[in-house]
Amino acid sequence: MQGTAKKLYSYGKWLLGLPAALLLGGVAQAQCLECTNEPPQEILEMLIEETGSDYLTQSQQNLQLMPDNPAYFVAEDGKDLFHEKRGPNNASLEKCDFGKGPGELEGAVAELPRYFEDTGKVMTLETRLVHCMKTIQGFSEDDPEIAERHGSDSVMMQLQTYIASKSNGYEWGPPMDHPMEKAMRDAGEKLFYRRAGPMDFSCNSCHGETGKRIRASVLPNMNEPKEWTKSISWPARRVGHQEVRSNYHRLRGCYWQMRQGLVEPDSDAAVAVMTFWNDAARGEPAILPDLKR
């Protein structure tokens, strides 16, 4: 295990075992050193005050833990990796353009997915990051830096968490100026409502109205942007997994729960659904990195 993210594995298990009284009494709080704007928990508290949403308020434990979110340490590891010269080309990622110009990260993730002229494609944070790691740093698809996509200890999740933290508090607003951006959004909408698989489920089956649940968990309503912004705010620390996860990991999990086929990580289908997701939260603040059940 390397980096501060690894050190936080035992910390997270210890913190979850603390009695509620001690949590309420004041555990020393971590700080999101990389996050833009107000802290993520303050953004969530604002949304709760505005909506009283059962989805946003369902986990008091998570609300208590947000100031000590271990994803903050993952973001710090990602910062080091972003600026470090690495790979066969001995280059940093400071020349990577996520839509705001080379190395400009402020608010960039809140405006993804978007069309990039240099690839002729609409790209997500993950697909753009992979592109830059290949073209700028010289990594190949089989190198662990790219091949290993999941878990707090992976280079991919550390970099995504850092880059995303620079859009904390920015309003979601993926551009719809290029025909390909609109086409991806429209394709994602079709996929969102498409019923398929042995259970005849669609994304909308769970996320089309308020009050839906899976077991005890309240599900977000896609038609309520102030709820939906939290549901699409990834990377996020999954408390139940003890890992930081990406939006693709969530998408893959949803398709598995619907018993539908695997959506490949860099596929047009994955990009399309994420474009529709983010467009549905337009105008609401991102919570990055988030803490989820």
C-alpha positions as CSV (number, residue, x, y, z in Angstrom):
1,M,0.0,0.0,0.0
2,Q,1.3,3.4,-0.9
3,G,0.3,7.0,-0.2
4,T,-2.0,8.5,2.4
5,A,-5.0,6.9,0.8
6,K,-3.8,3.5,1.9
7,K,-3.1,4.7,5.4
8,L,-6.8,5.7,5.7
9,Y,-8.2,2.2,5.2
10,S,-7.7,1.4,8.9
11,Y,-8.7,4.9,9.9
12,G,-12.1,4.6,8.1
13,K,-12.9,1.3,9.9
14,W,-11.9,2.8,13.2
15,L,-14.1,5.9,12.7
16,L,-17.1,3.9,11.7
17,G,-16.8,2.0,15.0
18,L,-16.9,5.1,17.1
19,P,-20.0,5.6,19.3
20,A,-22.4,8.3,18.0
21,A,-21.9,10.3,21.2
22,L,-18.2,10.6,20.5
23,L,-18.9,11.6,16.9
24,L,-21.3,14.3,18.0
25,G,-18.9,15.4,20.7
26,G,-16.3,16.4,18.1
27,V,-13.8,14.2,16.4
28,A,-10.9,16.2,15.0
29,Q,-12.0,17.1,11.5
30,A,-10.1,16.5,8.4
31,Q,-10.1,19.3,5.8
32,C,-10.5,19.1,2.1
33,L,-7.4,21.0,1.1
34,E,-8.1,20.6,-2.6
35,C,-11.8,21.4,-2.7
36,T,-13.0,24.6,-4.3
37,N,-15.7,26.8,-2.8
38,E,-17.4,25.8,0.5
39,P,-16.8,22.4,2.1
40,P,-18.9,19.5,0.6
41,Q,-20.8,19.0,3.8
42,E,-22.0,22.7,3.7
43,I,-23.2,22.3,0.1
44,L,-25.2,19.2,1.2
45,E,-26.6,21.0,4.3
46,M,-27.8,23.9,2.0
47,L,-29.5,21.4,-0.3
48,I,-31.2,19.7,2.7
49,E,-32.4,23.1,4.0
50,E,-33.9,23.9,0.6
51,T,-35.6,20.6,0.0
52,G,-36.1,18.6,3.2
53,S,-35.4,15.6,0.9
54,D,-35.7,12.1,2.4
55,Y,-32.9,11.0,0.1
56,L,-30.5,13.7,1.2
57,T,-31.2,13.2,4.9
58,Q,-31.5,9.4,5.1
59,S,-28.1,8.8,6.7
60,Q,-27.3,10.8,9.8
61,Q,-24.1,8.8,10.2
62,N,-22.9,9.9,6.8
63,L,-23.7,13.5,7.5
64,Q,-21.6,13.2,10.7
65,L,-18.7,11.6,8.8
66,M,-18.6,14.0,5.9
67,P,-16.1,16.5,7.5
68,D,-13.7,13.5,8.0
69,N,-14.2,12.0,4.5
70,P,-11.2,9.8,3.7
71,A,-11.6,10.8,0.0
72,Y,-10.0,14.1,0.9
73,F,-6.7,12.2,1.5
74,V,-7.2,10.4,-1.8
75,A,-7.4,13.8,-3.5
76,E,-4.1,14.9,-2.0
77,D,-2.4,11.8,-3.3
78,G,-3.9,12.6,-6.7
79,K,-2.5,16.1,-6.6
80,D,1.0,14.7,-6.2
81,L,0.4,12.3,-9.1
82,F,-1.0,15.0,-11.3
83,H,2.1,17.2,-11.0
84,E,4.7,14.4,-11.0
85,K,6.6,13.6,-14.1
86,R,5.7,9.9,-14.8
87,G,5.4,7.3,-17.5
88,P,7.7,6.5,-20.5
89,N,7.6,10.1,-21.6
90,N,8.6,11.4,-18.1
91,A,5.8,14.0,-18.2
92,S,3.3,15.4,-15.8
93,L,-0.4,15.9,-16.6
94,E,-0.1,19.7,-16.4
95,K,-0.6,19.9,-20.2
96,C,-3.8,17.9,-20.2
97,D,-6.8,20.0,-21.3
98,F,-10.1,19.0,-19.5
99,G,-12.0,21.7,-21.3
100,K,-10.7,24.9,-19.7
101,G,-7.2,24.8,-21.2
102,P,-4.0,22.9,-20.4
103,G,-3.7,22.2,-16.7
104,E,-6.8,24.3,-15.8
105,L,-8.9,22.3,-13.5
106,E,-11.2,24.8,-11.7
107,G,-14.8,23.9,-12.6
108,A,-13.7,21.6,-15.5
109,V,-15.4,18.4,-14.2
110,A,-18.7,20.2,-13.7
111,E,-18.7,20.8,-17.5
112,L,-18.0,17.2,-18.5
113,P,-18.8,15.2,-20.5
114,R,-18.0,17.6,-23.4
115,Y,-16.7,17.4,-27.0
116,F,-13.0,17.6,-27.6
117,E,-11.6,18.7,-31.0
118,D,-8.4,16.8,-30.7
119,T,-10.2,13.4,-30.4
120,G,-13.4,14.2,-32.2
121,K,-15.3,12.6,-29.3
122,V,-17.4,13.5,-26.3
123,M,-15.4,12.5,-23.3
124,T,-16.0,12.0,-19.5
125,L,-13.4,12.7,-16.8
126,E,-12.2,9.1,-17.0
127,T,-12.0,8.9,-20.8
128,R,-10.2,12.2,-21.0
129,L,-7.8,11.3,-18.3
130,V,-6.9,8.0,-20.0
131,H,-6.4,9.8,-23.3
132,C,-3.9,12.2,-21.6
133,M,-2.1,9.5,-19.8
134,K,-1.6,7.7,-23.1
135,T,-0.7,10.7,-25.3
136,I,1.2,12.9,-22.8
137,Q,2.8,10.4,-20.4
138,G,3.1,7.5,-22.8
139,F,1.3,4.9,-20.7
140,S,-0.4,2.0,-22.6
141,E,-3.8,0.4,-22.0
142,D,-2.2,-2.6,-20.2
143,D,-0.1,-0.5,-17.8
144,P,-1.5,-0.7,-14.2
145,E,-1.8,3.1,-14.1
146,I,-4.6,2.8,-16.7
147,A,-5.8,-0.8,-16.4
148,E,-6.5,-0.6,-12.7
149,R,-9.6,1.6,-12.6
150,H,-11.1,0.9,-9.1
151,G,-10.2,1.4,-5.5
152,S,-8.7,4.2,-3.4
153,D,-5.2,2.9,-4.0
154,S,-5.4,3.0,-7.8
155,V,-3.7,5.8,-9.7
156,M,-6.9,6.3,-11.7
157,M,-9.1,7.0,-8.7
158,Q,-6.5,9.2,-7.0
159,L,-6.2,11.4,-10.1
160,Q,-10.0,11.5,-10.7
161,T,-10.6,12.5,-7.1
162,Y,-8.1,15.3,-7.2
163,I,-9.3,16.7,-10.5
164,A,-13.0,16.5,-9.5
165,S,-12.3,18.2,-6.2
166,K,-11.5,21.3,-8.2
167,S,-15.2,21.4,-9.3
168,N,-16.7,21.2,-5.8
169,G,-19.5,23.7,-5.5
170,Y,-19.5,24.5,-9.2
171,E,-22.9,24.2,-11.0
172,W,-23.3,21.2,-13.3
173,G,-23.4,22.5,-16.9
174,P,-22.1,20.1,-19.6
175,P,-22.0,22.2,-22.8
176,M,-24.6,21.4,-25.5
177,D,-23.1,23.6,-28.3
178,H,-21.7,20.8,-30.5
179,P,-24.0,18.4,-32.3
180,M,-22.1,15.4,-30.8
181,E,-22.8,16.7,-27.2
182,K,-26.6,16.9,-27.9
183,A,-26.5,13.5,-29.6
184,M,-24.8,11.9,-26.6
185,R,-27.3,13.5,-24.2
186,D,-30.2,12.3,-26.4
187,A,-28.7,8.8,-26.6
188,G,-28.2,8.7,-22.9
189,E,-31.9,9.7,-22.3
190,K,-32.9,6.7,-24.5
191,L,-30.7,4.4,-22.5
192,F,-32.0,5.8,-19.2
193,Y,-35.6,5.0,-20.1
194,R,-35.0,1.8,-22.0
195,R,-36.4,-1.3,-20.3
196,A,-34.4,-4.4,-20.8
197,G,-33.1,-7.6,-19.2
198,P,-34.9,-10.4,-17.4
199,M,-36.4,-8.0,-14.9
200,D,-37.6,-5.5,-17.6
201,F,-36.0,-2.7,-15.6
202,S,-34.7,0.7,-16.8
203,C,-32.8,3.4,-14.9
204,N,-36.1,5.2,-14.6
205,S,-37.6,2.2,-12.7
206,C,-35.6,3.3,-9.7
207,H,-35.0,7.0,-10.3
208,G,-38.2,8.3,-12.0
209,E,-40.2,9.4,-9.0
210,T,-39.9,10.3,-5.4
211,G,-40.3,7.7,-2.7
212,K,-38.7,4.7,-4.4
213,R,-36.5,2.4,-2.2
214,I,-34.2,-0.5,-2.4
215,R,-34.5,-2.2,1.0
216,A,-34.0,0.6,3.5
217,S,-32.3,3.0,1.1
218,V,-34.2,6.0,-0.3
219,L,-33.4,6.4,-4.0
220,P,-32.9,9.8,-5.7
221,N,-35.4,11.2,-8.2
222,M,-33.8,12.2,-11.4
223,N,-36.6,14.8,-11.9
224,E,-35.5,16.6,-8.7
225,P,-32.1,18.3,-9.6
226,K,-31.3,19.1,-6.0
227,E,-31.4,15.4,-5.2
228,W,-29.9,14.3,-8.4
229,T,-26.8,16.4,-8.0
230,K,-25.7,14.3,-5.0
231,S,-26.4,11.1,-6.7
232,I,-24.1,11.9,-9.7
233,S,-21.4,13.6,-7.6
234,W,-18.5,11.1,-8.1
235,P,-15.8,10.3,-7.1
236,A,-17.2,9.5,-3.7
237,R,-16.2,7.4,-0.7
238,R,-18.5,4.4,-0.5
239,V,-18.7,3.7,3.3
240,G,-20.0,0.2,2.7
241,H,-17.1,-0.5,0.3
242,Q,-14.4,1.3,2.3
243,E,-13.2,2.6,-1.1
244,V,-13.5,5.7,-3.3
245,R,-15.5,4.9,-6.4
246,S,-16.1,6.6,-9.7
247,N,-19.3,7.4,-11.7
248,Y,-18.5,4.5,-14.0
249,H,-18.3,2.1,-11.1
250,R,-21.8,3.3,-10.1
251,L,-23.1,2.9,-13.6
252,R,-21.7,-0.6,-13.9
253,G,-23.3,-1.4,-10.5
254,C,-26.7,-0.2,-11.7
255,Y,-26.6,-2.2,-14.8
256,W,-25.6,-5.3,-12.8
257,Q,-28.6,-4.7,-10.4
258,M,-30.9,-4.5,-13.4
259,R,-29.4,-7.8,-14.7
260,Q,-28.4,-6.1,-17.9
261,G,-25.2,-6.5,-19.9
262,L,-21.9,-4.9,-18.8
263,V,-21.3,-1.4,-20.0
264,E,-17.7,-1.0,-21.0
265,P,-15.9,1.9,-19.2
266,D,-14.8,3.9,-22.3
267,S,-17.8,3.0,-24.5
268,D,-20.1,5.5,-26.2
269,A,-23.0,4.0,-24.1
270,A,-21.3,4.9,-20.8
271,V,-20.4,8.4,-22.0
272,A,-24.0,8.9,-23.2
273,V,-25.6,7.9,-20.0
274,M,-23.2,10.1,-18.0
275,T,-24.0,13.0,-20.3
276,F,-27.7,12.6,-19.6
277,W,-27.0,12.2,-15.9
278,N,-25.0,15.4,-15.6
279,D,-27.4,17.4,-17.8
280,A,-30.3,16.4,-15.5
281,A,-28.5,18.1,-12.6
282,R,-27.8,21.3,-14.6
283,G,-27.5,24.4,-12.4
284,E,-27.1,22.6,-9.1
285,P,-23.8,22.5,-7.2
286,A,-21.5,19.5,-7.4
287,I,-20.5,17.8,-4.1
288,L,-16.9,16.6,-4.8
289,P,-15.7,14.4,-3.4
290,D,-18.8,13.1,-1.8
291,L,-19.5,10.5,0.9
292,K,-22.1,7.9,0.2
293,R,-23.5,4.8,1.9
